[in-house]
Amino acid sequence: MNNQHFPCQVEFDRYFLGGNLEGGRHTDKMGFMSWDDACRWAGSVTMDPKTDYVVLEMRNLITGEKENF
């Protein structure tokens, strides 16, 4: 994903609950239109029982703000 078009750049830590990566952690980056959009996305994937990972922490790379899920 090309993040340069998104005003809110985030880095987040995922913990895998199943699949080949079960028990592993991975840090990734994504772009969103706002910090609120990023938080809504992280909360929704963390609560979705069909998703094989949860978001542990997300950091706004522009402002330094952090959120735990």
N, C-alpha and C positions, 0 to 999 in steps of 0.2 A: 504494500500500500504506500503510495506517495503522500506523505504527511504534510508537505509544504503548503498545501491549500487549506489546512485546518488551523484555526487560530489557537486551539488548545492542544498542546502536545503533552501526552502522559506516558509515564513508564509504570508498569505494574508487575507485581509478582503473582504468579499462578502456582497453585499446588494441585497436582493431579491426583484424583480419587480413583481412577481406574484406567484400564487400557495398558499399553506397553510402557507408559511413563508413570504408572501408579507409584505414589510416594515421592515423586520428584518435584522439584521446584524449577521454575523458568521465569526469567525476567524478559519482558517484551515491551515494545513501544507502539502507540497508536495515536492517531489524531482525531479530535472531535471538534464540533462547532463551539462547545462551551464546557466548562468544568462540570456543570450540572448534568449535561448530556453524558459525559464520561462516567459520572457517579451513577446515573440511572442504568447505564449499560453494565457496569461492574456489579451493581446490586442484582440486576436481572439475571445475569449469567450465573452468579453465585447461588441464587435461589432456585434455579432451574434444575430439576432432578435429572434431566436428559443431558446436561452438560457434565463432562468428565473432569472438570476442574473447578476450583473456586479462586476468586481473586482475594489475596490476603491483604495487600496494601497497594495503593495507587498514589503516584506522585505527579503533580503538575510541574512539568519541566520548565515552565516560564515563571511561575510565581513561587514555586517551592511548597505549595500547599500539599498536605497529605491526608489520606482517608484510609481507614481500615474497614474491612468487610468481614 
